[in-house]
């Protein structure tokens, strides 16, 4: 009799709340694997850094919102906090929230990838393994339905961020004025995402709200500030220490790297700068042995910071359209000089690594503290050794200066970009009340 009464009240509570869960285990291992799968496909499909930031964003928001709707941990929905964000419908029925969140991640992520079947298949294997481990086979149908319900809402929201509209804008036209950006060797790739400033911001009032101070006035005259900046790049890069070379290589993160062998050119696939910081968020979450909700929060807030940082950075890149050091130095200092790293295919100012790293480090510092020491193993798959950092800001500073060592940026792009990124990160913290 008592058992029947208990079941009756359980059913009543489920009906009142709109959802329930049986297995409250919140092991985040599966979410970390899902993040790794997503990164693997982003690298494989060779997405640009701005587009990669968009691909990371929506699956993590979908997963996070599913956990919130299921009452997992202390976390608040983004409804009312992000522009046009939907009120996620209540989840009806008894579910396993972890399975539901993974399904939301799968359904959302596959919509942004070229290799969608490969990603989806990996996620389905992961979900089935979790169902077996969590012993929630009887909740599979309702859990998948709940994940789909959230994913459908997020995908509708994502479809209105103006990404599709930017695909139809007329191709970028190179400026003819002295000091303007030109495609660089070896691929001479056309400008990447010149209209990214039109993508919907999440926490910024506009793409230009944190525009940095103007780049140094272009000049070819020796002794002028701009010539001195270029000469610094040339001087530093012709006398690099082994440590500086290691720093440049560790933070290269260039998805457009081209390897040349004789007359053959082929892509060497690498992680994006945003992807590197997403991996840092994951490894720190693992270090802290966080719940799946806290891990999801770390990924999602980092993804938001990176997403807005790229919009902010790209707005100024195509506003100033500044010439790269490689082009300038070859024309006015040394025609035979080549940078240590390949120059990415977009204008110089400001440094994307600096802006993105500054934003991500600011959010992660808010989540985990000022002096959080960690070992970054992100580049192991690319044959590079781990690096140790005493804080997220120290890591962001190294990521920024690595672009000088690589011959990619002048110093103002690095320093002003880092400041710009921190302002973006601070805005994320304020707007989302971290």
VEXBA-225806 format. One record per residue (C-alpha): residue in three letters; x, y, z. Coordinates in nm, 4 decimals, always signed. Layout:
(node 'ALA'; (X; Y; Z));
...
This chain:
(node 'UNK'; (+0.0000; +0.0000; +0.0000));
(node 'UNK'; (+0.2776; +0.2425; +0.0966));
(node 'UNK'; (+0.4642; +0.1637; -0.2268));
(node 'UNK'; (+0.1517; +0.2406; -0.4317));
(node 'UNK'; (+0.1041; +0.5728; -0.2515));
(node 'UNK'; (+0.4705; +0.6625; -0.3157));
(node 'UNK'; (+0.4391; +0.5905; -0.6883));
(node 'UNK'; (+0.1159; +0.7924; -0.7020));
(node 'UNK'; (+0.2817; +1.0982; -0.5502));
(node 'UNK'; (+0.5854; +1.0560; -0.7787));
(node 'UNK'; (+0.3590; +1.0674; -1.0820));
(node 'UNK'; (+0.1809; +1.3762; -0.9428));
(node 'UNK'; (+0.5143; +1.5528; -0.8866));
(node 'UNK'; (+0.6290; +1.4683; -1.2393));
(node 'UNK'; (+0.3113; +1.6150; -1.3811));
(node 'UNK'; (+0.3431; +1.9338; -1.1775));
(node 'UNK'; (+0.7052; +1.9993; -1.2610));
(node 'UNK'; (+0.6911; +1.8904; -1.6247));
(node 'UNK'; (+0.9937; +1.6639; -1.5902));
(node 'UNK'; (+1.1678; +1.4172; -1.3633));
(node 'UNK'; (+1.4853; +1.2154; -1.3612));
(node 'UNK'; (+1.5673; +0.8772; -1.2167));
(node 'UNK'; (+1.9459; +0.8548; -1.2379));
(node 'UNK'; (+2.0969; +1.1618; -1.0697));
(node 'UNK'; (+2.4574; +1.0616; -1.1427));
(node 'UNK'; (+2.6267; +1.3650; -1.2956));
(node 'UNK'; (+2.9558; +1.2243; -1.4242));
(node 'UNK'; (+3.0750; +1.4642; -1.6992));
(node 'UNK'; (+3.2973; +1.2119; -1.8792));
(node 'UNK'; (+3.0544; +1.1734; -2.1694));
(node 'UNK'; (+3.0279; +1.5509; -2.2186));
(node 'UNK'; (+3.4061; +1.5794; -2.2363));
(node 'UNK'; (+3.4107; +1.3039; -2.4974));
(node 'UNK'; (+3.1376; +1.4833; -2.6927));
(node 'UNK'; (+3.3503; +1.7990; -2.6913));
(node 'UNK'; (+3.6489; +1.5982; -2.8166));
(node 'UNK'; (+3.4388; +1.4495; -3.0979));
(node 'UNK'; (+3.3205; +1.7953; -3.2011));
(node 'UNK'; (+3.6756; +1.9316; -3.2066));
(node 'UNK'; (+3.7941; +1.6321; -3.4086));
(node 'UNK'; (+3.5351; +1.6977; -3.6803));
(node 'UNK'; (+3.5940; +2.0748; -3.6829));
(node 'UNK'; (+3.9635; +2.0104; -3.7432));
(node 'UNK'; (+3.8889; +1.7427; -4.0032));
(node 'UNK'; (+3.6452; +1.9630; -4.1943));
(node 'UNK'; (+3.8823; +2.2657; -4.1874));
(node 'UNK'; (+3.6479; +2.5376; -4.0668));
(node 'UNK'; (+3.7763; +2.8933; -4.0278));
(node 'UNK'; (+3.8310; +3.0204; -3.6714));
(node 'UNK'; (+3.5178; +3.2428; -3.6681));
(node 'UNK'; (+3.2976; +2.9663; -3.8077));
(node 'UNK'; (+3.4472; +2.7190; -3.5600));
(node 'UNK'; (+3.3406; +2.9468; -3.2753));
(node 'UNK'; (+2.9823; +2.9248; -3.4015));
(node 'UNK'; (+2.9999; +2.5452; -3.4244));
(node 'UNK'; (+3.1185; +2.5180; -3.0643));
(node 'UNK'; (+2.8553; +2.7595; -2.9381));
(node 'UNK'; (+2.5202; +2.6077; -3.0286));
(node 'UNK'; (+2.5711; +2.2403; -2.9306));
(node 'UNK'; (+2.7020; +2.3446; -2.5903));
(node 'UNK'; (+2.4123; +2.5826; -2.5325));
(node 'UNK'; (+2.1690; +2.3052; -2.6298));
(node 'UNK'; (+2.3329; +2.0599; -2.3905));
(node 'UNK'; (+2.3448; +2.3179; -2.1112));
(node 'UNK'; (+1.9809; +2.4196; -2.1538));
(node 'UNK'; (+1.8727; +2.0548; -2.1399));
(node 'UNK'; (+2.0488; +2.0093; -1.8065));
(node 'UNK'; (+1.8910; +2.3294; -1.6775));
(node 'UNK'; (+1.5436; +2.2152; -1.7856));
(node 'UNK'; (+1.6027; +1.8855; -1.6040));
(node 'UNK'; (+1.6931; +2.0619; -1.2807));
(node 'UNK'; (+2.0529; +1.9372; -1.2779));
(node 'UNK'; (+2.2563; +2.1556; -1.0416));
(node 'UNK'; (+2.2365; +2.5290; -0.9846));
(node 'UNK'; (+2.2264; +2.6794; -1.3315));
(node 'UNK'; (+2.0036; +2.9372; -1.4984));
(node 'UNK'; (+1.8606; +2.9342; -1.8481));
(node 'UNK'; (+1.9782; +3.1888; -2.1021));
(node 'UNK'; (+1.6179; +3.2833; -2.1716));
(node 'UNK'; (+1.5929; +3.6588; -2.1155));
(node 'UNK'; (+1.9731; +3.6879; -2.0951));
(node 'UNK'; (+2.0742; +3.6350; -2.4590));
(node 'UNK'; (+1.9098; +3.8212; -2.7490));
(node 'UNK'; (+1.5967; +3.6534; -2.8893));
(node 'UNK'; (+1.6710; +3.3411; -2.6854));
(node 'UNK'; (+1.3695; +3.1096; -2.6785));
(node 'UNK'; (+1.1829; +3.0016; -2.3702));
(node 'UNK'; (+1.2720; +2.6332; -2.3730));
(node 'UNK'; (+0.9534; +2.4226; -2.3492));
(node 'UNK'; (+0.9162; +2.2134; -2.0363));
(node 'UNK'; (+1.0378; +1.8574; -2.0628));
(node 'UNK'; (+0.7496; +1.6191; -2.0078));
(node 'UNK'; (+0.7940; +1.2690; -1.8755));
(node 'UNK'; (+1.0603; +1.0860; -1.6782));
(node 'UNK'; (+1.4056; +1.1265; -1.8348));
(node 'UNK'; (+1.7743; +1.0661; -1.7847));
(node 'UNK'; (+1.9047; +1.4256; -1.8119));
(node 'UNK'; (+2.2571; +1.3215; -1.9114));
(node 'UNK'; (+2.1294; +1.1188; -2.2060));
(node 'UNK'; (+1.8938; +1.4010; -2.3018));
(node 'UNK'; (+2.1764; +1.6568; -2.2939));
(node 'UNK'; (+2.4011; +1.4386; -2.5098));
(node 'UNK'; (+2.1208; +1.3948; -2.7628));
(node 'UNK'; (+2.0682; +1.7719; -2.7731));
(node 'UNK'; (+2.4425; +1.8101; -2.8328));
(node 'UNK'; (+2.4345; +1.5515; -3.1129));
(node 'UNK'; (+2.1310; +1.6872; -3.2953));
(node 'UNK'; (+2.2508; +2.0454; -3.2743));
(node 'UNK'; (+2.6148; +1.9815; -3.3596));
(node 'UNK'; (+2.5497; +1.7705; -3.6678));
(node 'UNK'; (+2.3667; +2.0602; -3.8356));
(node 'UNK'; (+2.6855; +2.2691; -3.8553));
(node 'UNK'; (+2.9334; +2.0095; -3.9809));
(node 'UNK'; (+3.0280; +1.8753; -4.3230));
(node 'UNK'; (+3.1047; +1.5316; -4.1765));
(node 'UNK'; (+2.7739; +1.5230; -3.9929));
(node 'UNK'; (+2.7255; +1.1461; -4.0181));
(node 'UNK'; (+3.0684; +1.0732; -3.8733));
(node 'UNK'; (+2.9981; +1.3034; -3.5778));
(node 'UNK'; (+2.6461; +1.1694; -3.5298));
(node 'UNK'; (+2.7622; +0.8076; -3.5388));
(node 'UNK'; (+3.0289; +0.8743; -3.2736));
(node 'UNK'; (+2.7736; +1.0491; -3.0547));
(node 'UNK'; (+2.5222; +0.7667; -3.0880));
(node 'UNK'; (+2.7819; +0.5113; -2.9792));
(node 'UNK'; (+2.8632; +0.7372; -2.6840));
(node 'UNK'; (+2.4960; +0.7705; -2.5904));
(node 'UNK'; (+2.4355; +0.3964; -2.6077));
(node 'UNK'; (+2.7379; +0.3333; -2.3851));
(node 'UNK'; (+2.6040; +0.5850; -2.1340));
(node 'UNK'; (+2.2581; +0.4284; -2.1348));
(node 'UNK'; (+2.4139; +0.0915; -2.0549));
(node 'UNK'; (+2.6453; +0.2301; -1.7871));
(node 'UNK'; (+2.3695; +0.4329; -1.6226));
(node 'UNK'; (+2.1179; +0.1477; -1.6516));
(node 'UNK'; (+1.8482; +0.3754; -1.7922));
(node 'UNK'; (+1.7409; +0.1741; -2.0969));
(node 'UNK'; (+1.3775; +0.2217; -1.9986));
(node 'UNK'; (+1.4209; +0.6001; -2.0186));
(node 'UNK'; (+1.5919; +0.6099; -2.3573));
(node 'UNK'; (+1.2899; +0.7131; -2.5649));
(node 'UNK'; (+1.1732; +0.9907; -2.3359));
(node 'UNK'; (+1.5305; +1.1152; -2.2864));
(node 'UNK'; (+1.5990; +1.1341; -2.6607));
(node 'UNK'; (+1.2700; +1.3128; -2.7125));
(node 'UNK'; (+1.3593; +1.5652; -2.4448));
(node 'UNK'; (+1.6983; +1.6302; -2.6050));
(node 'UNK'; (+1.5357; +1.6768; -2.9441));
(node 'UNK'; (+1.2849; +1.9194; -2.8005));
(node 'UNK'; (+1.5603; +2.1471; -2.6725));
(node 'UNK'; (+1.7765; +2.1034; -2.9843));
(node 'UNK'; (+1.4872; +2.2036; -3.2090));
(node 'UNK'; (+1.4441; +2.5286; -3.0159));
(node 'UNK'; (+1.8160; +2.6093; -3.0250));
(node 'UNK'; (+1.8404; +2.5365; -3.3982));
(node 'UNK'; (+1.5544; +2.7758; -3.4732));
(node 'UNK'; (+1.7310; +3.0408; -3.2653));
(node 'UNK'; (+2.0630; +2.9710; -3.4387));
(node 'UNK'; (+1.9051; +3.0053; -3.7824));
(node 'UNK'; (+1.8353; +3.3731; -3.7072));
(node 'UNK'; (+2.1939; +3.4792; -3.6287));
(node 'UNK'; (+2.2450; +3.6116; -3.9861));
(node 'UNK'; (+2.5042; +3.3491; -4.0769));
(node 'UNK'; (+2.3094; +3.2406; -4.3849));
(node 'UNK'; (+2.2684; +3.5990; -4.4960));
(node 'UNK'; (+2.6447; +3.6560; -4.4869));
(node 'UNK'; (+2.6939; +3.3622; -4.7239));
(node 'UNK'; (+2.5091; +3.5539; -4.9952));
(node 'UNK'; (+2.6985; +3.8850; -4.9710));
(node 'UNK'; (+2.9159; +3.9828; -5.2665));
(node 'UNK'; (+3.2751; +3.8619; -5.2552));
(node 'UNK'; (+3.5274; +4.0786; -5.0716));
(node 'UNK'; (+3.7102; +4.3322; -5.2885));
(node 'UNK'; (+4.0744; +4.4098; -5.2108));
(node 'UNK'; (+4.1545; +4.7736; -5.1358));
(node 'UNK'; (+4.4000; +4.9471; -5.3658));
(node 'UNK'; (+4.5393; +5.1948; -5.1123));
(node 'UNK'; (+4.8958; +5.1623; -4.9759));
(node 'UNK'; (+4.9136; +4.9686; -4.6510));
(node 'UNK'; (+4.6055; +4.7601; -4.7217));
(node 'UNK'; (+4.5961; +4.3851; -4.6695));
(node 'UNK'; (+4.6897; +4.1502; -4.9544));
(node 'UNK'; (+4.6722; +3.7679; -4.9670));
(node 'UNK'; (+4.9949; +3.6017; -4.8529));
(node 'UNK'; (+5.1978; +3.2964; -4.9551));
(node 'UNK'; (+5.2031; +3.0076; -4.9978));
(node 'UNK'; (+4.8336; +2.9691; -5.0729));
(node 'UNK'; (+4.7361; +3.3329; -5.1384));
(node 'UNK'; (+4.3943; +3.2430; -4.9945));
(node 'UNK'; (+4.1150; +3.4974; -5.0351));
(node 'UNK'; (+3.9937; +3.6977; -4.7343));
(node 'UNK'; (+3.8188; +3.4816; -4.4745));
(node 'UNK'; (+3.4804; +3.5923; -4.3365));
(node 'UNK'; (+3.4936; +3.9629; -4.4273));
(node 'UNK'; (+3.1295; +4.0075; -4.3202));
(node 'UNK'; (+3.1505; +3.8330; -3.9824));
(node 'UNK'; (+3.0720; +4.1570; -3.7998));
(node 'UNK'; (+2.7130; +4.1124; -3.9158));
(node 'UNK'; (+2.6659; +3.7941; -3.7120));
(node 'UNK'; (+2.4354; +3.8425; -3.4126));
(node 'UNK'; (+2.6282; +3.9322; -3.0961));
(node 'UNK'; (+2.5343; +3.7586; -2.7730));
(node 'UNK'; (+2.6495; +3.9953; -2.4984));
(node 'UNK'; (+2.7875; +4.2916; -2.6957));
(node 'UNK'; (+2.5668; +4.5909; -2.7743));
(node 'UNK'; (+2.7301; +4.6015; -3.1177));
(node 'UNK'; (+3.0235; +4.4481; -3.3005));
(node 'UNK'; (+3.2154; +4.7765; -3.2714));
(node 'UNK'; (+3.1478; +4.8485; -2.9026));
(node 'UNK'; (+3.5009; +4.7516; -2.7963));
(node 'UNK'; (+3.6826; +4.8577; -3.1113));
(node 'UNK'; (+4.0489; +4.9160; -3.0152));
(node 'UNK'; (+4.2389; +5.2352; -3.0768));
(node 'UNK'; (+4.3336; +5.2887; -3.4388));
(node 'UNK'; (+4.6262; +5.0965; -3.5815));
(node 'UNK'; (+4.9535; +5.2834; -3.6292));
(node 'UNK'; (+4.9516; +5.5081; -3.9350));
(node 'UNK'; (+5.1015; +5.3235; -4.2317));
(node 'UNK'; (+5.4352; +5.4467; -4.3618));
(node 'UNK'; (+5.7301; +5.3086; -4.5582));
(node 'UNK'; (+5.9720; +5.5737; -4.4322));
(node 'UNK'; (+6.2506; +5.4470; -4.2032));
(node 'UNK'; (+6.2204; +5.5847; -3.8514));
(node 'UNK'; (+5.8412; +5.6217; -3.8579));
(node 'UNK'; (+5.6386; +5.4340; -3.5932));
(node 'UNK'; (+5.4962; +5.1864; -3.8438));
(node 'UNK'; (+5.8348; +5.1087; -3.9980));
(node 'UNK'; (+5.9740; +5.0536; -3.6472));
(node 'UNK'; (+5.6940; +4.8076; -3.5708));
(node 'UNK'; (+5.7703; +4.6102; -3.8840));
(node 'UNK'; (+6.1428; +4.6233; -3.8116));
(node 'UNK'; (+6.0759; +4.4817; -3.4640));
(node 'UNK'; (+5.8965; +4.1826; -3.6163));
(node 'UNK'; (+6.1866; +4.1301; -3.8567));
(node 'UNK'; (+6.4537; +4.1663; -3.5850));
(node 'UNK'; (+6.2799; +3.9385; -3.3346));
(node 'UNK'; (+6.2077; +3.6709; -3.5930));
(node 'UNK'; (+6.5632; +3.6588; -3.7230));
(node 'UNK'; (+6.7035; +3.5840; -3.3755));
(node 'UNK'; (+6.4423; +3.3621; -3.2106));
(node 'UNK'; (+6.5400; +3.1504; -2.9113));
(node 'UNK'; (+6.4338; +2.7865; -2.8891));
(node 'UNK'; (+6.1790; +2.8832; -2.6233));
(node 'UNK'; (+6.0261; +3.1523; -2.8457));
(node 'UNK'; (+6.0018; +2.9052; -3.1311));
(node 'UNK'; (+5.8314; +2.6552; -2.9004));
(node 'UNK'; (+5.5814; +2.9203; -2.7870));
(node 'UNK'; (+5.5016; +3.0184; -3.1454));
(node 'UNK'; (+5.4479; +2.6550; -3.2475));
(node 'UNK'; (+5.2334; +2.5743; -2.9438));
(node 'UNK'; (+4.9869; +2.8549; -3.0176));
(node 'UNK'; (+4.9986; +2.8359; -3.3981));
(node 'UNK'; (+4.6413; +2.7011; -3.4251));
(node 'UNK'; (+4.6143; +2.7764; -3.7979));
(node 'UNK'; (+4.3498; +2.5616; -3.9720));
(node 'UNK'; (+4.4706; +2.6968; -4.3078));
(node 'UNK'; (+4.8307; +2.5761; -4.2769));
(node 'UNK'; (+4.9600; +2.4518; -4.6126));
(node 'UNK'; (+5.2518; +2.2089; -4.6386));
(node 'UNK'; (+5.4563; +2.2264; -4.9585));
(node 'UNK'; (+5.6476; +1.9315; -5.1049));
(node 'UNK'; (+5.7932; +2.0127; -5.4425));
(node 'UNK'; (+5.5033; +2.1107; -5.6660));
(node 'UNK'; (+5.2457; +1.9640; -5.4274));
(node 'UNK'; (+5.0525; +2.1634; -5.1670));
(node 'UNK'; (+4.8358; +1.9974; -4.9046));
(node 'UNK'; (+4.6611; +2.1081; -4.5867));
(node 'UNK'; (+4.8030; +2.0254; -4.2449));
(node 'UNK'; (+4.4977; +2.0182; -4.0194));
(node 'UNK'; (+4.5220; +2.2037; -3.6896));
(node 'UNK'; (+4.2940; +2.3159; -3.4108));
(node 'UNK'; (+4.1588; +2.6731; -3.4168));
(node 'UNK'; (+4.2540; +2.9308; -3.1486));
(node 'UNK'; (+3.9000; +2.9152; -3.0108));
(node 'UNK'; (+3.9168; +2.5374; -3.0107));
(node 'UNK'; (+4.2372; +2.5516; -2.8087));
(node 'UNK'; (+4.0624; +2.7536; -2.5369));
(node 'UNK'; (+3.7618; +2.5215; -2.5409));
(node 'UNK'; (+4.0012; +2.2349; -2.4698));
(node 'UNK'; (+4.1534; +2.4345; -2.1844));
(node 'UNK'; (+3.8046; +2.4794; -2.0366));
(node 'UNK'; (+3.7582; +2.1036; -2.0557));
(node 'UNK'; (+4.0909; +2.0068; -1.9035));
(node 'UNK'; (+4.0403; +2.2466; -1.6113));
(node 'UNK'; (+3.6920; +2.1070; -1.5529));
(node 'UNK'; (+3.8460; +1.7588; -1.5419));
(node 'UNK'; (+4.1055; +1.8804; -1.2925));
(node 'UNK'; (+3.8273; +2.0094; -1.0681));
(node 'UNK'; (+3.6275; +1.6835; -1.0969));
(node 'UNK'; (+3.3186; +1.8902; -1.1702));
(node 'UNK'; (+2.9641; +1.7696; -1.2227));
(node 'UNK'; (+2.8271; +1.7559; -1.5748));
(node 'UNK'; (+2.6323; +2.0780; -1.5133));
(node 'UNK'; (+2.9399; +2.2700; -1.3989));
(node 'UNK'; (+3.1444; +2.1287; -1.6867));
(node 'UNK'; (+2.8711; +2.2283; -1.9290));
(node 'UNK'; (+2.8675; +2.5756; -1.7776));
(node 'UNK'; (+3.2432; +2.6118; -1.8261));
(node 'UNK'; (+3.2249; +2.5036; -2.1899));
(node 'UNK'; (+2.9200; +2.7163; -2.2660));
(node 'UNK'; (+3.0354; +3.0414; -2.1080));
(node 'UNK'; (+3.3787; +3.0018; -2.2677));
(node 'UNK'; (+3.2122; +2.9410; -2.6047));
(node 'UNK'; (+3.0024; +3.2556; -2.5656));
(node 'UNK'; (+3.3129; +3.4630; -2.4882));
(node 'UNK'; (+3.4992; +3.3202; -2.7880));
(node 'UNK'; (+3.2015; +3.3737; -3.0185));
(node 'UNK'; (+3.1611; +3.7413; -2.9257));
(node 'UNK'; (+3.5388; +3.7905; -2.9327));
(node 'UNK'; (+3.5580; +3.6810; -3.2963));
(node 'UNK'; (+3.2777; +3.9182; -3.3938));
(node 'UNK'; (+3.4500; +4.2058; -3.2136));
(node 'UNK'; (+3.7912; +4.1215; -3.3600));
(node 'UNK'; (+3.6701; +4.0689; -3.7166));
(node 'UNK'; (+3.4812; +4.3999; -3.7113));
(node 'UNK'; (+3.8083; +4.5873; -3.6678));
(node 'UNK'; (+4.0099; +4.3614; -3.8983));
(node 'UNK'; (+3.7965; +4.4596; -4.1953));
(node 'UNK'; (+3.7635; +4.8169; -4.0745));
(node 'UNK'; (+4.1410; +4.8811; -4.0717));
(node 'UNK'; (+4.2325; +4.6150; -4.3349));
(node 'UNK'; (+4.5966; +4.6491; -4.2379));
(node 'UNK'; (+4.8860; +4.4947; -4.4296));
(node 'UNK'; (+5.0554; +4.1879; -4.2783));
(node 'UNK'; (+5.4214; +4.1963; -4.1661));
(node 'UNK'; (+5.5163; +3.9398; -4.4310));
(node 'UNK'; (+5.3939; +4.1606; -4.7156));
(node 'UNK'; (+5.5454; +4.4785; -4.5718));
(node 'UNK'; (+5.8843; +4.3316; -4.4822));
(node 'UNK'; (+5.9213; +4.1627; -4.8219));
(node 'UNK'; (+5.8462; +4.4920; -4.9962));
(node 'UNK'; (+6.0410; +4.7361; -4.7791));
(node 'UNK'; (+6.2986; +4.5546; -4.5635));
(node 'UNK'; (+6.4006; +4.2090; -4.6911));
(node 'UNK'; (+6.2407; +4.0432; -4.9925));
(node 'UNK'; (+6.3693; +3.6996; -4.8922));
(node 'UNK'; (+6.2347; +3.7009; -4.5354));
(node 'UNK'; (+5.9708; +3.4495; -4.4327));
(node 'UNK'; (+5.7895; +3.4338; -4.0971));
(node 'UNK'; (+5.8289; +3.1298; -3.8735));
(node 'UNK'; (+5.4558; +3.0603; -3.9059));
(node 'UNK'; (+5.2338; +3.0837; -4.2103));
(node 'UNK'; (+5.0333; +3.4045; -4.2212));
(node 'UNK'; (+4.6560; +3.3442; -4.1890));
(node 'UNK'; (+4.4305; +3.4719; -4.4705));
(node 'UNK'; (+4.2791; +3.7897; -4.3242));
(node 'UNK'; (+4.3915; +4.1433; -4.2303));
(node 'UNK'; (+4.6421; +4.2040; -3.9529));
(node 'UNK'; (+4.4833; +4.4331; -3.6933));
(node 'UNK'; (+4.4053; +4.3301; -3.4233));
(node 'UNK'; (+4.5438; +3.9869; -3.3394));
(node 'UNK'; (+4.2679; +3.7274; -3.3320));
(node 'UNK'; (+4.4674; +3.5108; -3.0916));
(node 'UNK'; (+4.4986; +3.8078; -2.8556));
(node 'UNK'; (+4.1317; +3.9050; -2.8599));
(node 'UNK'; (+4.0014; +3.5491; -2.8248));
(node 'UNK'; (+4.2564; +3.4527; -2.5589));
(node 'UNK'; (+4.1872; +3.7670; -2.3577));
(node 'UNK'; (+3.8126; +3.7013; -2.3617));
(node 'UNK'; (+3.8342; +3.3310; -2.2779));
(node 'UNK'; (+4.0914; +3.3851; -2.0023));
(node 'UNK'; (+3.8736; +3.6506; -1.8397));
(node 'UNK'; (+3.5712; +3.4203; -1.8233));
(node 'UNK'; (+3.7728; +3.1208; -1.7031));
(node 'UNK'; (+3.9357; +3.3372; -1.4360));
(node 'UNK'; (+3.5923; +3.4376; -1.3134));
(node 'UNK'; (+3.4888; +3.0718; -1.2978));
(node 'UNK'; (+3.8037; +2.9251; -1.1391));
(node 'UNK'; (+4.0028; +3.2078; -0.9816));
(node 'UNK'; (+4.2981; +3.4369; -1.0442));
(node 'UNK'; (+4.5891; +3.1993; -0.9864));
(node 'UNK'; (+4.4677; +2.8695; -1.1206));
(node 'UNK'; (+4.7713; +2.6670; -1.2255));
(node 'UNK'; (+4.7225; +2.4137; -1.5041));
(node 'UNK'; (+4.9127; +2.2036; -1.7549));
(node 'UNK'; (+4.7919; +2.2593; -2.1102));
(node 'UNK'; (+4.8090; +1.9353; -2.3099));
(node 'UNK'; (+4.5949; +2.0594; -2.6011));
(node 'UNK'; (+4.8681; +2.0270; -2.8611));
(node 'UNK'; (+4.9696; +1.6676; -2.7850));
(node 'UNK'; (+4.7780; +1.5327; -3.0883));
(node 'UNK'; (+4.9932; +1.7617; -3.3047));
(node 'UNK'; (+5.3210; +1.6359; -3.1618));
(node 'UNK'; (+5.3927; +1.9286; -2.9283));
(node 'UNK'; (+5.4855; +1.9033; -2.5583));
(node 'UNK'; (+5.2636; +2.0309; -2.2757));
(node 'UNK'; (+5.3072; +2.3791; -2.1334));
(node 'UNK'; (+5.2401; +2.4876; -1.7738));
(node 'UNK'; (+5.0721; +2.8149; -1.6786));
(node 'UNK'; (+5.0223; +2.9830; -1.3418));
(node 'UNK'; (+4.6944; +3.1454; -1.4496));
(node 'UNK'; (+4.4590; +3.1826; -1.7438));
(node 'UNK'; (+4.5773; +3.5383; -1.7992));
(node 'UNK'; (+4.9404; +3.4188; -1.8187));
(node 'UNK'; (+4.8338; +3.1682; -2.0835));
(node 'UNK'; (+4.6507; +3.4400; -2.2777));
(node 'UNK'; (+4.9560; +3.6658; -2.2642));
(node 'UNK'; (+5.1745; +3.3877; -2.4024));
(node 'UNK'; (+4.9202; +3.3122; -2.6750));
(node 'UNK'; (+4.9235; +3.6804; -2.7689));
(node 'UNK'; (+5.3012; +3.7314; -2.7805));
(node 'UNK'; (+5.3386; +3.4061; -2.9758));
(node 'UNK'; (+5.2105; +3.5959; -3.2788));
(node 'UNK'; (+5.5103; +3.8299; -3.2686));
(node 'UNK'; (+5.7470; +3.5324; -3.2492));
(node 'UNK'; (+5.5636; +3.3717; -3.5389));
(node 'UNK'; (+5.6000; +3.6843; -3.7544));
(node 'UNK'; (+5.2218; +3.7159; -3.7839));
(node 'UNK'; (+5.1526; +4.0470; -3.6052));
(node 'UNK'; (+5.3002; +4.3821; -3.5093));
(node 'UNK'; (+5.3088; +4.4591; -3.1363));
(node 'UNK'; (+5.0054; +4.6965; -3.1227));
(node 'UNK'; (+4.7789; +4.4245; -3.2666));
(node 'UNK'; (+4.8922; +4.1987; -2.9839));
(node 'UNK'; (+4.8704; +4.4406; -2.6923));
(node 'UNK'; (+4.5568; +4.6256; -2.8027));
(node 'UNK'; (+4.3954; +4.2977; -2.9052));
(node 'UNK'; (+4.4539; +4.1474; -2.5620));
(node 'UNK'; (+4.2924; +4.4513; -2.3986));
(node 'UNK'; (+3.9998; +4.4318; -2.6407));
(node 'UNK'; (+3.9485; +4.0646; -2.5598));
(node 'UNK'; (+3.9487; +4.1276; -2.1868));
(node 'UNK'; (+3.6782; +4.3891; -2.2335));
(node 'UNK'; (+3.4709; +4.1336; -2.4247));
(node 'UNK'; (+3.5224; +3.8791; -2.1457));
(node 'UNK'; (+3.4269; +4.1335; -1.8806));
(node 'UNK'; (+3.1108; +4.2094; -2.0751));
(node 'UNK'; (+3.0205; +3.8398; -2.0799));
(node 'UNK'; (+3.0719; +3.8261; -1.7033));
(node 'UNK'; (+2.8560; +4.1378; -1.6468));
(node 'UNK'; (+2.5771; +4.0579; -1.8897));
(node 'UNK'; (+2.5386; +3.6964; -1.7832));
(node 'UNK'; (+2.5998; +3.7735; -1.4138));
(node 'UNK'; (+2.8646; +3.5093; -1.3617));
